[in-house]
């Protein structure tokens, strides 16, 4: 399940801003409406509240140091962590012939007491599809 964070009204003729400070850390348990980050606009700096309560999800990246994959460790009170490795070009069979394709290994670790394995697999598939075709996110409701 994904949650869209809607920006608060930014004022007349202001439709964007630059995040200037993150107010929470990975693993933090946050209540609904707690400020997540500060957003600086042309006119003011505002705090963006959380639309739901829960624990901040962690994404970790070891792609910079190489490796084909790894097992990220879930640290309490987190319930999941997504690991991203280094992109590599590998042969893949497409329409009966081998063609070079960019491969990005993803690793999802999660607490099985709280997250059903099938839900985790669907989430990871959604992440992979979003990375494969990011323009489709614009049409998602």
N, C-alpha and C positions, 0 to 999 in steps of 0.2 A: 504494500500500500504506500503510495506516495502522497505527500501533502504539499500543496502549493502555498507559498508564503506570499500573501498579497501585501503590497506596499500600502502604507497609509496614504491618505490624501496629502499630496506634496504641496498643494497650493495652486493658485491660478498660473497657468502657463509654465508649470514645472512638471515634467513627466519622467524625469530620471534623476539618478544620484549616484554617487561613488561611495561604496562601503569604506569607512575610515577606521573602524575599530570593531573587532569581534568581542562580544561581551560574555561569551560562554566558551567552555572548553569541552573537548571530547570526553564523554563519560558523565558529564553533568546531567543531573536530573533537573528538569525545568518544568515549572507549572505553566499552564496556559496564560498568555498575556505577559509573561516575563520578557524583557527586552533581550533580543538576540544579537543585534548589531546596531552600530550608528551609521547613518546614511547622510552624507553631505550633499546638499543641493546648492544651486546658485544662491538661494535665499536663506537657508538655515540648515542646521544639523539636527536630525530627528532620530529617535530610537524606533526600531522595527520590532514589534512584539511577536511572540510565538503564537501561531494559531491553534496549537494543541499542546498537551502536556506529554512528557516522555523523557527519554534519554538521548543525548546527542550521538549520532552515528559517526563512526570513524572510518576514514579512508586513508590507507597507508600506501606509499609508493616506494618500491625498491628498484624500479626500472633504471634509475641512475647508476646503480652499482652492478647491474647485470642480473643474470640468473633467469631460469625458465619458469619459475614459479616458487611459491613459498606458502607456508601455513600461518597466516596472521593469528595472533593470540587475542582472545576476547578478555579484556580487563574489566572486572566489576567496577561500576554498575552498568557498563555497556552490555548490550545484548547481541551485538554483531559488529563485525569489522570487515571491510572490503579491501583486499590486497591487490595492487596493480603492479605487474612486472614490466619487463622491457619488451617493446615491439620488435618482432623479428620477421623476416621474409622467409616463407616456407612454401614448398610445393603443395598445392591442393588440387584434387581432381574436380574439374568443372566441365560439364558436358562431354565427358569421356576423354579429356586431355588434361595433362598437368599444367597448371599455370602458377606463377608466383603470386602469393597473397600475403598481405601484412597480417600478422597474428599478434594479439595482445592477450597474454594469459591473465585471467582474473581469478582470485581466490576469495571465497566468502566463508568466513567462520562465524558461527552463531551458537547461542545457548539453546540447545534442543529442549530444555525445560520450558522455554518461552516462545520459541518459534518453530512451527511445523516445517519439516524438511521440504515438503512439496511447495510451501509458500516461499521458502528461501530459494529454491530452484527457479520458481517463476520470477522472483525478483531479479536474480542474477541473469536470467534470460532477457528480462526487460532492459537491464543495464547494457547487455551486449547489443541488443537491437538498437538502443538509443545511440550507442557509439558507432554502430554500422551505418545508421541512417539518421543523423541528428536533425535533419530538416523535418522529419516526421513528428518531432516533439512540438513543433509549431501548430500542428493540427490536432493535437491530443486535447480531449475535453476533460 
